[in-house]
Amino acid sequence: MPLPTESKGQNGNAGPIAIGEAARQSGVSAKMLRHYESLGLLGQVNRTDSGYRQYTPGDVHTLRFIKRGRDLGFSMAEISELVGLWHNRSRASASVKRIAQKHMDELNTRMAAMQAMQRSLQDLLQNCHGDARPDCPILDDLAGNGSTGANCH
């Protein structure tokens, strides 16, 4: 795994760092950092004699990788698989592309569903005059007994 050169220990030298510093350097909260560790995404994290976690520059780099994956909307299962592939130098890029393509397909499906919701809501808004009368196609539609062609008066 490539190690970033910008990760420095608390004294400015490359070396183990505490959870707060690892969180700061990676942009991941300490709570999420512990969660990722519990999922096994960081491998074995060393601890001091008093039990404090000690993270390496490689751990910080992995945390940045995970954060970027989350920013792109990958699921934790997908990120776990991607981290494994990232660490595996004999990986096939086709495996990585398969995961990314599946994620893209899911995003496209969700976006199409959201656009359909947007069109339906726009139609309902256009058909409701929003005046003092109680009749309303928005409420009728939500209740399942209206049509979007009816007008609010």
C-alpha positions as CSV (number, residue, x, y, z in Angstrom):
1,M,0.0,0.0,0.0
2,P,1.4,3.4,-0.9
3,L,2.2,5.6,2.1
4,P,1.5,9.4,1.9
5,T,4.4,11.6,2.7
6,E,2.3,14.3,4.2
7,S,1.1,12.2,7.2
8,K,3.3,13.1,10.1
9,G,3.2,12.0,13.7
10,Q,2.2,14.4,16.5
11,N,5.9,15.5,16.8
12,G,6.1,16.2,13.0
13,N,7.9,13.0,12.1
14,A,6.4,10.1,10.2
15,G,5.2,7.6,12.7
16,P,2.2,6.5,14.8
17,I,-0.4,9.1,15.5
18,A,-3.4,9.2,17.9
19,I,-7.0,9.0,16.8
20,G,-7.7,12.7,16.9
21,E,-4.7,13.5,14.6
22,A,-5.6,10.6,12.3
23,A,-9.2,12.0,12.1
24,R,-7.9,15.5,11.4
25,Q,-5.5,14.4,8.7
26,S,-8.0,12.1,7.0
27,G,-11.1,14.3,7.3
28,V,-13.0,11.5,8.9
29,S,-14.5,11.9,12.4
30,A,-13.0,9.9,15.2
31,K,-16.3,8.1,15.6
32,M,-16.3,7.0,12.0
33,L,-12.7,6.1,12.2
34,R,-13.5,3.7,15.0
35,H,-16.4,2.4,13.0
36,Y,-14.3,1.7,9.9
37,E,-11.8,0.0,12.2
38,S,-14.5,-2.2,13.6
39,L,-15.5,-3.2,10.0
40,G,-11.9,-4.3,9.4
41,L,-11.2,-1.7,6.8
42,L,-8.0,-0.6,8.4
43,G,-6.6,-4.0,9.4
44,Q,-4.9,-4.4,12.8
45,V,-4.4,-1.0,14.5
46,N,-1.6,-0.9,17.0
47,R,-2.3,0.2,20.6
48,T,-0.1,1.7,23.2
49,D,0.4,-0.1,26.5
50,S,-2.5,2.0,27.9
51,G,-4.8,1.0,25.1
52,Y,-4.7,4.1,22.9
53,R,-5.0,3.5,19.2
54,Q,-1.9,4.4,17.1
55,Y,-2.5,5.0,13.4
56,T,0.2,4.9,10.7
57,P,0.5,7.1,7.7
58,G,-0.8,4.2,5.7
59,D,-4.0,4.1,7.9
60,V,-4.5,7.8,7.2
61,H,-4.2,7.1,3.5
62,T,-6.7,4.3,3.7
63,L,-9.1,6.6,5.6
64,R,-8.8,9.2,2.9
65,F,-9.6,6.4,0.3
66,I,-12.7,5.4,2.3
67,K,-13.8,9.0,2.7
68,R,-13.6,9.6,-1.0
69,G,-15.5,6.4,-1.7
70,R,-18.2,7.6,0.7
71,D,-18.3,11.0,-1.0
72,L,-19.0,9.2,-4.2
73,G,-21.8,7.3,-2.6
74,F,-20.3,3.8,-2.6
75,S,-21.8,1.5,0.1
76,M,-19.7,0.2,2.9
77,A,-19.7,-3.3,1.3
78,E,-18.5,-1.8,-2.0
79,I,-15.8,0.3,-0.2
80,S,-14.6,-2.8,1.6
81,E,-14.2,-4.6,-1.7
82,L,-12.5,-1.6,-3.2
83,V,-10.1,-1.3,-0.3
84,G,-9.2,-5.0,-0.7
85,L,-8.6,-4.5,-4.4
86,W,-6.6,-1.3,-3.8
87,H,-4.3,-3.2,-1.5
88,N,-4.0,-6.2,-3.9
89,R,-1.3,-5.3,-6.4
90,S,-2.3,-8.3,-8.6
91,R,-5.9,-7.1,-8.9
92,A,-7.6,-6.9,-12.3
93,S,-8.9,-3.4,-13.1
94,A,-12.0,-5.1,-14.5
95,S,-13.0,-6.0,-10.9
96,V,-12.8,-2.4,-9.9
97,K,-14.7,-1.2,-13.0
98,R,-17.4,-3.8,-12.4
99,I,-18.0,-2.3,-8.9
100,A,-18.0,1.3,-10.2
101,Q,-20.3,0.4,-13.1
102,K,-22.8,-1.3,-10.8
103,H,-22.8,1.8,-8.6
104,M,-23.2,4.1,-11.6
105,D,-26.2,2.0,-12.8
106,E,-27.8,2.2,-9.3
107,L,-27.2,6.0,-9.3
108,N,-28.9,6.3,-12.7
109,T,-31.9,4.3,-11.5
110,R,-32.2,6.4,-8.4
111,M,-31.9,9.6,-10.4
112,A,-34.6,8.5,-12.8
113,A,-36.9,7.7,-9.9
114,M,-36.2,11.1,-8.3
115,Q,-36.9,12.8,-11.7
116,A,-40.2,11.0,-11.9
117,M,-41.1,12.1,-8.4
118,Q,-40.2,15.7,-9.4
119,R,-42.4,15.6,-12.5
120,S,-45.3,14.2,-10.4
121,L,-45.0,16.8,-7.8
122,Q,-44.6,19.6,-10.4
123,D,-47.9,18.4,-12.0
124,L,-49.6,18.3,-8.6
125,L,-48.4,21.8,-7.8
126,Q,-49.5,23.2,-11.2
127,N,-53.0,21.7,-10.7
128,C,-53.5,23.2,-7.2
129,H,-54.5,26.8,-7.1
130,G,-53.7,27.0,-3.4
131,D,-56.7,29.2,-2.5
132,A,-59.1,29.1,0.5
133,R,-61.2,26.2,-0.7
134,P,-60.6,22.7,0.8
135,D,-60.4,20.8,-2.5
136,C,-56.8,19.9,-3.3
137,P,-55.4,17.4,-5.8
138,I,-52.2,17.2,-3.8
139,L,-54.0,15.7,-0.8
140,D,-56.3,13.7,-3.1
141,D,-53.2,12.2,-4.7
142,L,-51.5,11.4,-1.4
143,A,-54.7,9.8,-0.2
144,G,-54.7,7.7,-3.4
145,N,-58.1,8.9,-4.7
146,G,-57.2,11.8,-6.8
147,S,-56.0,12.4,-10.3
148,T,-53.4,14.9,-11.2
149,G,-55.7,16.4,-13.8
150,A,-58.1,17.8,-11.1
151,N,-57.8,21.4,-10.2
152,C,-57.8,23.0,-6.8
153,H,-60.1,26.0,-6.7
